[in-house]
Amino acid sequence: MNVDLIFQIAGVGIIVAVLNQLLTRAGRDEQALLTTIAGLVAVLFILSQQIGDLFDTVKNIFSL
């Protein structure tokens, strides 16, 4: 597993958490929710690429 992947996910999480707190304290709860959802989608997109690579590796290993 690549350590850079962990740092990317942690970075997105930290940025989303800070933005969420700032927007919530400013009274913009809807934008805070949308920011959280956007961060979740970004992380899922990063992970989907890695899962696709995993399936390709498994196919190659078992010659499927």
mmCIF file of the N, C-alpha and C atoms, coordinates in Angstrom:
data_MODEL
# 
_entry.id   MODEL 
# 
loop_
_atom_site.group_PDB 
_atom_site.id 
_atom_site.type_symbol 
_atom_site.label_atom_id 
_atom_site.label_alt_id 
_atom_site.label_comp_id 
_atom_site.label_asym_id 
_atom_site.label_entity_id 
_atom_site.label_seq_id 
_atom_site.pdbx_PDB_ins_code 
_atom_site.Cartn_x 
_atom_site.Cartn_y 
_atom_site.Cartn_z 
_atom_site.occupancy 
_atom_site.B_iso_or_equiv 
_atom_site.pdbx_formal_charge 
_atom_site.auth_seq_id 
_atom_site.auth_comp_id 
_atom_site.auth_asym_id 
_atom_site.auth_atom_id 
_atom_site.pdbx_PDB_model_num 
ATOM 1   N N  . MET A 1 1  ? 0.843   -1.175  0.000   1.00 0.00 ? 1  MET A N  1 
ATOM 2   C CA . MET A 1 1  ? 0.000   0.000   0.000   1.00 0.00 ? 1  MET A CA 1 
ATOM 3   C C  . MET A 1 1  ? 0.889   1.240   0.000   1.00 0.00 ? 1  MET A C  1 
ATOM 4   N N  . ASN A 1 2  ? 0.476   2.200   -0.774  1.00 0.00 ? 2  ASN A N  1 
ATOM 5   C CA . ASN A 1 2  ? 1.254   3.414   -0.913  1.00 0.00 ? 2  ASN A CA 1 
ATOM 6   C C  . ASN A 1 2  ? 0.933   4.367   0.240   1.00 0.00 ? 2  ASN A C  1 
ATOM 7   N N  . VAL A 1 3  ? 1.980   4.882   0.881   1.00 0.00 ? 3  VAL A N  1 
ATOM 8   C CA . VAL A 1 3  ? 1.792   5.795   2.008   1.00 0.00 ? 3  VAL A CA 1 
ATOM 9   C C  . VAL A 1 3  ? 1.220   7.122   1.530   1.00 0.00 ? 3  VAL A C  1 
ATOM 10  N N  . ASP A 1 4  ? 1.521   7.515   0.297   1.00 0.00 ? 4  ASP A N  1 
ATOM 11  C CA . ASP A 1 4  ? 0.981   8.762   -0.241  1.00 0.00 ? 4  ASP A CA 1 
ATOM 12  C C  . ASP A 1 4  ? -0.545  8.746   -0.280  1.00 0.00 ? 4  ASP A C  1 
ATOM 13  N N  . LEU A 1 5  ? -1.114  7.588   -0.526  1.00 0.00 ? 5  LEU A N  1 
ATOM 14  C CA . LEU A 1 5  ? -2.577  7.458   -0.544  1.00 0.00 ? 5  LEU A CA 1 
ATOM 15  C C  . LEU A 1 5  ? -3.170  7.785   0.824   1.00 0.00 ? 5  LEU A C  1 
ATOM 16  N N  . ILE A 1 6  ? -2.527  7.309   1.870   1.00 0.00 ? 6  ILE A N  1 
ATOM 17  C CA . ILE A 1 6  ? -2.998  7.587   3.230   1.00 0.00 ? 6  ILE A CA 1 
ATOM 18  C C  . ILE A 1 6  ? -2.907  9.074   3.527   1.00 0.00 ? 6  ILE A C  1 
ATOM 19  N N  . PHE A 1 7  ? -1.810  9.704   3.106   1.00 0.00 ? 7  PHE A N  1 
ATOM 20  C CA . PHE A 1 7  ? -1.651  11.140  3.338   1.00 0.00 ? 7  PHE A CA 1 
ATOM 21  C C  . PHE A 1 7  ? -2.661  11.954  2.536   1.00 0.00 ? 7  PHE A C  1 
ATOM 22  N N  . GLN A 1 8  ? -2.989  11.517  1.333   1.00 0.00 ? 8  GLN A N  1 
ATOM 23  C CA . GLN A 1 8  ? -3.996  12.218  0.534   1.00 0.00 ? 8  GLN A CA 1 
ATOM 24  C C  . GLN A 1 8  ? -5.354  12.171  1.219   1.00 0.00 ? 8  GLN A C  1 
ATOM 25  N N  . ILE A 1 9  ? -5.735  10.998  1.692   1.00 0.00 ? 9  ILE A N  1 
ATOM 26  C CA . ILE A 1 9  ? -7.036  10.852  2.355   1.00 0.00 ? 9  ILE A CA 1 
ATOM 27  C C  . ILE A 1 9  ? -7.061  11.647  3.655   1.00 0.00 ? 9  ILE A C  1 
ATOM 28  N N  . ALA A 1 10 ? -5.966  11.609  4.415   1.00 0.00 ? 10 ALA A N  1 
ATOM 29  C CA . ALA A 1 10 ? -5.904  12.375  5.663   1.00 0.00 ? 10 ALA A CA 1 
ATOM 30  C C  . ALA A 1 10 ? -5.962  13.875  5.380   1.00 0.00 ? 10 ALA A C  1 
ATOM 31  N N  . GLY A 1 11 ? -5.297  14.319  4.313   1.00 0.00 ? 11 GLY A N  1 
ATOM 32  C CA . GLY A 1 11 ? -5.329  15.732  3.948   1.00 0.00 ? 11 GLY A CA 1 
ATOM 33  C C  . GLY A 1 11 ? -6.720  16.205  3.587   1.00 0.00 ? 11 GLY A C  1 
ATOM 34  N N  . VAL A 1 12 ? -7.409  15.407  2.809   1.00 0.00 ? 12 VAL A N  1 
ATOM 35  C CA . VAL A 1 12 ? -8.792  15.751  2.452   1.00 0.00 ? 12 VAL A CA 1 
ATOM 36  C C  . VAL A 1 12 ? -9.661  15.794  3.709   1.00 0.00 ? 12 VAL A C  1 
ATOM 37  N N  . GLY A 1 13 ? -9.461  14.854  4.597   1.00 0.00 ? 13 GLY A N  1 
ATOM 38  C CA . GLY A 1 13 ? -10.241 14.815  5.833   1.00 0.00 ? 13 GLY A CA 1 
ATOM 39  C C  . GLY A 1 13 ? -10.003 16.037  6.710   1.00 0.00 ? 13 GLY A C  1 
ATOM 40  N N  . ILE A 1 14 ? -8.753  16.448  6.829   1.00 0.00 ? 14 ILE A N  1 
ATOM 41  C CA . ILE A 1 14 ? -8.429  17.615  7.650   1.00 0.00 ? 14 ILE A CA 1 
ATOM 42  C C  . ILE A 1 14 ? -9.024  18.879  7.044   1.00 0.00 ? 14 ILE A C  1 
ATOM 43  N N  . ILE A 1 15 ? -8.883  19.046  5.742   1.00 0.00 ? 15 ILE A N  1 
ATOM 44  C CA . ILE A 1 15 ? -9.424  20.233  5.073   1.00 0.00 ? 15 ILE A CA 1 
ATOM 45  C C  . ILE A 1 15 ? -10.941 20.279  5.204   1.00 0.00 ? 15 ILE A C  1 
ATOM 46  N N  . VAL A 1 16 ? -11.592 19.149  4.996   1.00 0.00 ? 16 VAL A N  1 
ATOM 47  C CA . VAL A 1 16 ? -13.053 19.106  5.101   1.00 0.00 ? 16 VAL A CA 1 
ATOM 48  C C  . VAL A 1 16 ? -13.494 19.387  6.532   1.00 0.00 ? 16 VAL A C  1 
ATOM 49  N N  . ALA A 1 17 ? -12.784 18.872  7.510   1.00 0.00 ? 17 ALA A N  1 
ATOM 50  C CA . ALA A 1 17 ? -13.150 19.105  8.910   1.00 0.00 ? 17 ALA A CA 1 
ATOM 51  C C  . ALA A 1 17 ? -13.031 20.581  9.275   1.00 0.00 ? 17 ALA A C  1 
ATOM 52  N N  . VAL A 1 18 ? -11.956 21.222  8.839   1.00 0.00 ? 18 VAL A N  1 
ATOM 53  C CA . VAL A 1 18 ? -11.769 22.646  9.128   1.00 0.00 ? 18 VAL A CA 1 
ATOM 54  C C  . VAL A 1 18 ? -12.842 23.473  8.442   1.00 0.00 ? 18 VAL A C  1 
ATOM 55  N N  . LEU A 1 19 ? -13.089 23.195  7.171   1.00 0.00 ? 19 LEU A N  1 
ATOM 56  C CA . LEU A 1 19 ? -14.129 23.941  6.455   1.00 0.00 ? 19 LEU A CA 1 
ATOM 57  C C  . LEU A 1 19 ? -15.503 23.724  7.075   1.00 0.00 ? 19 LEU A C  1 
ATOM 58  N N  . ASN A 1 20 ? -15.768 22.503  7.487   1.00 0.00 ? 20 ASN A N  1 
ATOM 59  C CA . ASN A 1 20 ? -17.047 22.197  8.105   1.00 0.00 ? 20 ASN A CA 1 
ATOM 60  C C  . ASN A 1 20 ? -17.236 23.006  9.391   1.00 0.00 ? 20 ASN A C  1 
ATOM 61  N N  . GLN A 1 21 ? -16.208 23.067  10.223  1.00 0.00 ? 21 GLN A N  1 
ATOM 62  C CA . GLN A 1 21 ? -16.298 23.825  11.467  1.00 0.00 ? 21 GLN A CA 1 
ATOM 63  C C  . GLN A 1 21 ? -16.475 25.319  11.196  1.00 0.00 ? 21 GLN A C  1 
ATOM 64  N N  . LEU A 1 22 ? -15.721 25.844  10.243  1.00 0.00 ? 22 LEU A N  1 
ATOM 65  C CA . LEU A 1 22 ? -15.839 27.268  9.921   1.00 0.00 ? 22 LEU A CA 1 
ATOM 66  C C  . LEU A 1 22 ? -17.234 27.607  9.407   1.00 0.00 ? 22 LEU A C  1 
ATOM 67  N N  . LEU A 1 23 ? -17.738 26.797  8.511   1.00 0.00 ? 23 LEU A N  1 
ATOM 68  C CA . LEU A 1 23 ? -19.053 27.078  7.943   1.00 0.00 ? 23 LEU A CA 1 
ATOM 69  C C  . LEU A 1 23 ? -20.173 26.880  8.954   1.00 0.00 ? 23 LEU A C  1 
ATOM 70  N N  . THR A 1 24 ? -20.034 25.904  9.824   1.00 0.00 ? 24 THR A N  1 
ATOM 71  C CA . THR A 1 24 ? -21.054 25.676  10.843  1.00 0.00 ? 24 THR A CA 1 
ATOM 72  C C  . THR A 1 24 ? -21.111 26.840  11.821  1.00 0.00 ? 24 THR A C  1 
ATOM 73  N N  . ARG A 1 25 ? -19.948 27.323  12.230  1.00 0.00 ? 25 ARG A N  1 
ATOM 74  C CA . ARG A 1 25 ? -19.921 28.446  13.180  1.00 0.00 ? 25 ARG A CA 1 
ATOM 75  C C  . ARG A 1 25 ? -20.382 29.741  12.529  1.00 0.00 ? 25 ARG A C  1 
ATOM 76  N N  . ALA A 1 26 ? -20.287 29.834  11.209  1.00 0.00 ? 26 ALA A N  1 
ATOM 77  C CA . ALA A 1 26 ? -20.765 31.019  10.504  1.00 0.00 ? 26 ALA A CA 1 
ATOM 78  C C  . ALA A 1 26 ? -22.263 30.936  10.232  1.00 0.00 ? 26 ALA A C  1 
ATOM 79  N N  . GLY A 1 27 ? -22.884 29.831  10.602  1.00 0.00 ? 27 GLY A N  1 
ATOM 80  C CA . GLY A 1 27 ? -24.321 29.677  10.406  1.00 0.00 ? 27 GLY A CA 1 
ATOM 81  C C  . GLY A 1 27 ? -24.697 29.178  9.026   1.00 0.00 ? 27 GLY A C  1 
ATOM 82  N N  . ARG A 1 28 ? -23.759 28.638  8.302   1.00 0.00 ? 28 ARG A N  1 
ATOM 83  C CA . ARG A 1 28 ? -24.022 28.126  6.951   1.00 0.00 ? 28 ARG A CA 1 
ATOM 84  C C  . ARG A 1 28 ? -23.981 26.599  6.975   1.00 0.00 ? 28 ARG A C  1 
ATOM 85  N N  . ASP A 1 29 ? -24.982 26.043  7.601   1.00 0.00 ? 29 ASP A N  1 
ATOM 86  C CA . ASP A 1 29 ? -25.029 24.590  7.776   1.00 0.00 ? 29 ASP A CA 1 
ATOM 87  C C  . ASP A 1 29 ? -25.190 23.848  6.460   1.00 0.00 ? 29 ASP A C  1 
ATOM 88  N N  . GLU A 1 30 ? -25.917 24.421  5.514   1.00 0.00 ? 30 GLU A N  1 
ATOM 89  C CA . GLU A 1 30 ? -26.117 23.740  4.229   1.00 0.00 ? 30 GLU A CA 1 
ATOM 90  C C  . GLU A 1 30 ? -24.804 23.632  3.453   1.00 0.00 ? 30 GLU A C  1 
ATOM 91  N N  . GLN A 1 31 ? -24.024 24.720  3.452   1.00 0.00 ? 31 GLN A N  1 
ATOM 92  C CA . GLN A 1 31 ? -22.731 24.670  2.760   1.00 0.00 ? 31 GLN A CA 1 
ATOM 93  C C  . GLN A 1 31 ? -21.765 23.725  3.467   1.00 0.00 ? 31 GLN A C  1 
ATOM 94  N N  . ALA A 1 32 ? -21.858 23.643  4.792   1.00 0.00 ? 32 ALA A N  1 
ATOM 95  C CA . ALA A 1 32 ? -21.007 22.719  5.542   1.00 0.00 ? 32 ALA A CA 1 
ATOM 96  C C  . ALA A 1 32 ? -21.334 21.278  5.162   1.00 0.00 ? 32 ALA A C  1 
ATOM 97  N N  . LEU A 1 33 ? -22.610 20.980  5.028   1.00 0.00 ? 33 LEU A N  1 
ATOM 98  C CA . LEU A 1 33 ? -23.015 19.636  4.626   1.00 0.00 ? 33 LEU A CA 1 
ATOM 99  C C  . LEU A 1 33 ? -22.544 19.321  3.208   1.00 0.00 ? 33 LEU A C  1 
ATOM 100 N N  . LEU A 1 34 ? -22.686 20.278  2.304   1.00 0.00 ? 34 LEU A N  1 
ATOM 101 C CA . LEU A 1 34 ? -22.237 20.062  0.930   1.00 0.00 ? 34 LEU A CA 1 
ATOM 102 C C  . LEU A 1 34 ? -20.722 19.884  0.850   1.00 0.00 ? 34 LEU A C  1 
ATOM 103 N N  . THR A 1 35 ? -19.989 20.611  1.686   1.00 0.00 ? 35 THR A N  1 
ATOM 104 C CA . THR A 1 35 ? -18.533 20.448  1.728   1.00 0.00 ? 35 THR A CA 1 
ATOM 105 C C  . THR A 1 35 ? -18.164 19.049  2.205   1.00 0.00 ? 35 THR A C  1 
ATOM 106 N N  . THR A 1 36 ? -18.861 18.564  3.211   1.00 0.00 ? 36 THR A N  1 
ATOM 107 C CA . THR A 1 36 ? -18.602 17.219  3.717   1.00 0.00 ? 36 THR A CA 1 
ATOM 108 C C  . THR A 1 36 ? -18.904 16.169  2.655   1.00 0.00 ? 36 THR A C  1 
ATOM 109 N N  . ILE A 1 37 ? -20.006 16.330  1.952   1.00 0.00 ? 37 ILE A N  1 
ATOM 110 C CA . ILE A 1 37 ? -20.364 15.379  0.901   1.00 0.00 ? 37 ILE A CA 1 
ATOM 111 C C  . ILE A 1 37 ? -19.345 15.419  -0.235  1.00 0.00 ? 37 ILE A C  1 
ATOM 112 N N  . ALA A 1 38 ? -18.883 16.626  -0.596  1.00 0.00 ? 38 ALA A N  1 
ATOM 113 C CA . ALA A 1 38 ? -17.876 16.747  -1.654  1.00 0.00 ? 38 ALA A CA 1 
ATOM 114 C C  . ALA A 1 38 ? -16.573 16.069  -1.244  1.00 0.00 ? 38 ALA A C  1 
ATOM 115 N N  . GLY A 1 39 ? -16.181 16.206  0.015   1.00 0.00 ? 39 GLY A N  1 
ATOM 116 C CA . GLY A 1 39 ? -14.974 15.530  0.504   1.00 0.00 ? 39 GLY A CA 1 
ATOM 117 C C  . GLY A 1 39 ? -15.120 14.026  0.464   1.00 0.00 ? 39 GLY A C  1 
ATOM 118 N N  . LEU A 1 40 ? -16.297 13.534  0.832   1.00 0.00 ? 40 LEU A N  1 
ATOM 119 C CA . LEU A 1 40 ? -16.560 12.095  0.784   1.00 0.00 ? 40 LEU A CA 1 
ATOM 120 C C  . LEU A 1 40 ? -16.481 11.568  -0.644  1.00 0.00 ? 40 LEU A C  1 
ATOM 121 N N  . VAL A 1 41 ? -17.055 12.303  -1.580  1.00 0.00 ? 41 VAL A N  1 
ATOM 122 C CA . VAL A 1 41 ? -17.019 11.887  -2.984  1.00 0.00 ? 41 VAL A CA 1 
ATOM 123 C C  . VAL A 1 41 ? -15.584 11.887  -3.502  1.00 0.00 ? 41 VAL A C  1 
ATOM 124 N N  . ALA A 1 42 ? -14.802 12.885  -3.111  1.00 0.00 ? 42 ALA A N  1 
ATOM 125 C CA . ALA A 1 42 ? -13.398 12.948  -3.551  1.00 0.00 ? 42 ALA A CA 1 
ATOM 126 C C  . ALA A 1 42 ? -12.607 11.743  -3.042  1.00 0.00 ? 42 ALA A C  1 
ATOM 127 N N  . VAL A 1 43 ? -12.809 11.389  -1.783  1.00 0.00 ? 43 VAL A N  1 
ATOM 128 C CA . VAL A 1 43 ? -12.102 10.234  -1.217  1.00 0.00 ? 43 VAL A CA 1 
ATOM 129 C C  . VAL A 1 43 ? -12.563 8.940   -1.875  1.00 0.00 ? 43 VAL A C  1 
ATOM 130 N N  . LEU A 1 44 ? -13.852 8.803   -2.118  1.00 0.00 ? 44 LEU A N  1 
ATOM 131 C CA . LEU A 1 44 ? -14.355 7.600   -2.791  1.00 0.00 ? 44 LEU A CA 1 
ATOM 132 C C  . LEU A 1 44 ? -13.811 7.482   -4.202  1.00 0.00 ? 44 LEU A C  1 
ATOM 133 N N  . PHE A 1 45 ? -13.635 8.617   -4.884  1.00 0.00 ? 45 PHE A N  1 
ATOM 134 C CA . PHE A 1 45 ? -13.056 8.587   -6.221  1.00 0.00 ? 45 PHE A CA 1 
ATOM 135 C C  . PHE A 1 45 ? -11.599 8.121   -6.179  1.00 0.00 ? 45 PHE A C  1 
ATOM 136 N N  . ILE A 1 46 ? -10.841 8.610   -5.203  1.00 0.00 ? 46 ILE A N  1 
ATOM 137 C CA . ILE A 1 46 ? -9.449  8.181   -5.045  1.00 0.00 ? 46 ILE A CA 1 
ATOM 138 C C  . ILE A 1 46 ? -9.387  6.685   -4.760  1.00 0.00 ? 46 ILE A C  1 
ATOM 139 N N  . LEU A 1 47 ? -10.256 6.221   -3.870  1.00 0.00 ? 47 LEU A N  1 
ATOM 140 C CA . LEU A 1 47 ? -10.255 4.803   -3.518  1.00 0.00 ? 47 LEU A CA 1 
ATOM 141 C C  . LEU A 1 47 ? -10.744 3.915   -4.654  1.00 0.00 ? 47 LEU A C  1 
ATOM 142 N N  . SER A 1 48 ? -11.673 4.412   -5.471  1.00 0.00 ? 48 SER A N  1 
ATOM 143 C CA . SER A 1 48 ? -12.175 3.589   -6.576  1.00 0.00 ? 48 SER A CA 1 
ATOM 144 C C  . SER A 1 48 ? -11.074 3.292   -7.585  1.00 0.00 ? 48 SER A C  1 
ATOM 145 N N  . GLN A 1 49 ? -10.186 4.238   -7.798  1.00 0.00 ? 49 GLN A N  1 
ATOM 146 C CA . GLN A 1 49 ? -9.055  3.983   -8.698  1.00 0.00 ? 49 GLN A CA 1 
ATOM 147 C C  . GLN A 1 49 ? -8.151  2.893   -8.131  1.00 0.00 ? 49 GLN A C  1 
ATOM 148 N N  . GLN A 1 50 ? -7.915  2.930   -6.830  1.00 0.00 ? 50 GLN A N  1 
ATOM 149 C CA . GLN A 1 50 ? -7.058  1.930   -6.211  1.00 0.00 ? 50 GLN A CA 1 
ATOM 150 C C  . GLN A 1 50 ? -7.716  0.553   -6.212  1.00 0.00 ? 50 GLN A C  1 
ATOM 151 N N  . ILE A 1 51 ? -9.015  0.504   -6.001  1.00 0.00 ? 51 ILE A N  1 
ATOM 152 C CA . ILE A 1 51 ? -9.736  -0.780  -6.027  1.00 0.00 ? 51 ILE A CA 1 
ATOM 153 C C  . ILE A 1 51 ? -9.721  -1.365  -7.436  1.00 0.00 ? 51 ILE A C  1 
ATOM 154 N N  . GLY A 1 52 ? -9.842  -0.523  -8.451  1.00 0.00 ? 52 GLY A N  1 
ATOM 155 C CA . GLY A 1 52 ? -9.734  -0.991  -9.834  1.00 0.00 ? 52 GLY A CA 1 
ATOM 156 C C  . GLY A 1 52 ? -8.368  -1.590  -10.111 1.00 0.00 ? 52 GLY A C  1 
ATOM 157 N N  . ASP A 1 53 ? -7.316  -0.945  -9.603  1.00 0.00 ? 53 ASP A N  1 
ATOM 158 C CA . ASP A 1 53 ? -5.967  -1.492  -9.752  1.00 0.00 ? 53 ASP A CA 1 
ATOM 159 C C  . ASP A 1 53 ? -5.827  -2.828  -9.031  1.00 0.00 ? 53 ASP A C  1 
ATOM 160 N N  . LEU A 1 54 ? -6.464  -2.946  -7.871  1.00 0.00 ? 54 LEU A N  1 
ATOM 161 C CA . LEU A 1 54 ? -6.423  -4.207  -7.127  1.00 0.00 ? 54 LEU A CA 1 
ATOM 162 C C  . LEU A 1 54 ? -7.072  -5.331  -7.919  1.00 0.00 ? 54 LEU A C  1 
ATOM 163 N N  . PHE A 1 55 ? -8.237  -5.062  -8.515  1.00 0.00 ? 55 PHE A N  1 
ATOM 164 C CA . PHE A 1 55 ? -8.904  -6.097  -9.303  1.00 0.00 ? 55 PHE A CA 1 
ATOM 165 C C  . PHE A 1 55 ? -8.077  -6.486  -10.526 1.00 0.00 ? 55 PHE A C  1 
ATOM 166 N N  . ASP A 1 56 ? -7.422  -5.528  -11.163 1.00 0.00 ? 56 ASP A N  1 
ATOM 167 C CA . ASP A 1 56 ? -6.555  -5.844  -12.297 1.00 0.00 ? 56 ASP A CA 1 
ATOM 168 C C  . ASP A 1 56 ? -5.390  -6.732  -11.866 1.00 0.00 ? 56 ASP A C  1 
ATOM 169 N N  . THR A 1 57 ? -4.826  -6.451  -10.711 1.00 0.00 ? 57 THR A N  1 
ATOM 170 C CA . THR A 1 57 ? -3.713  -7.260  -10.203 1.00 0.00 ? 57 THR A CA 1 
ATOM 171 C C  . THR A 1 57 ? -4.186  -8.681  -9.912  1.00 0.00 ? 57 THR A C  1 
ATOM 172 N N  . VAL A 1 58 ? -5.360  -8.822  -9.311  1.00 0.00 ? 58 VAL A N  1 
ATOM 173 C CA . VAL A 1 58 ? -5.889  -10.158 -9.003  1.00 0.00 ? 58 VAL A CA 1 
ATOM 174 C C  . VAL A 1 58 ? -6.159  -10.925 -10.304 1.00 0.00 ? 58 VAL A C  1 
ATOM 175 N N  . LYS A 1 59 ? -6.690  -10.240 -11.329 1.00 0.00 ? 59 LYS A N  1 
ATOM 176 C CA . LYS A 1 59 ? -6.908  -10.889 -12.616 1.00 0.00 ? 59 LYS A CA 1 
ATOM 177 C C  . LYS A 1 59 ? -5.604  -11.385 -13.211 1.00 0.00 ? 59 LYS A C  1 
ATOM 178 N N  . ASN A 1 60 ? -4.574  -10.555 -13.127 1.00 0.00 ? 60 ASN A N  1 
ATOM 179 C CA . ASN A 1 60 ? -3.278  -10.945 -13.686 1.00 0.00 ? 60 ASN A CA 1 
ATOM 180 C C  . ASN A 1 60 ? -2.638  -12.101 -12.927 1.00 0.00 ? 60 ASN A C  1 
ATOM 181 N N  . ILE A 1 61 ? -2.809  -12.095 -11.615 1.00 0.00 ? 61 ILE A N  1 
ATOM 182 C CA . ILE A 1 61 ? -2.204  -13.160 -10.808 1.00 0.00 ? 61 ILE A CA 1 
ATOM 183 C C  . ILE A 1 61 ? -2.841  -14.512 -11.126 1.00 0.00 ? 61 ILE A C  1 
ATOM 184 N N  . PHE A 1 62 ? -4.151  -14.547 -11.229 1.00 0.00 ? 62 PHE A N  1 
ATOM 185 C CA . PHE A 1 62 ? -4.850  -15.796 -11.465 1.00 0.00 ? 62 PHE A CA 1 
ATOM 186 C C  . PHE A 1 62 ? -5.130  -16.057 -12.944 1.00 0.00 ? 62 PHE A C  1 
ATOM 187 N N  . SER A 1 63 ? -4.602  -15.236 -13.811 1.00 0.00 ? 63 SER A N  1 
ATOM 188 C CA . SER A 1 63 ? -4.759  -15.383 -15.279 1.00 0.00 ? 63 SER A CA 1 
ATOM 189 C C  . SER A 1 63 ? -6.224  -15.525 -15.686 1.00 0.00 ? 63 SER A C  1 
ATOM 190 N N  . LEU A 1 64 ? -7.041  -14.613 -15.209 1.00 0.00 ? 64 LEU A N  1 
ATOM 191 C CA . LEU A 1 64 ? -8.480  -14.658 -15.542 1.00 0.00 ? 64 LEU A CA 1 
ATOM 192 C C  . LEU A 1 64 ? -8.778  -13.811 -16.733 1.00 0.00 ? 64 LEU A C  1 
# 
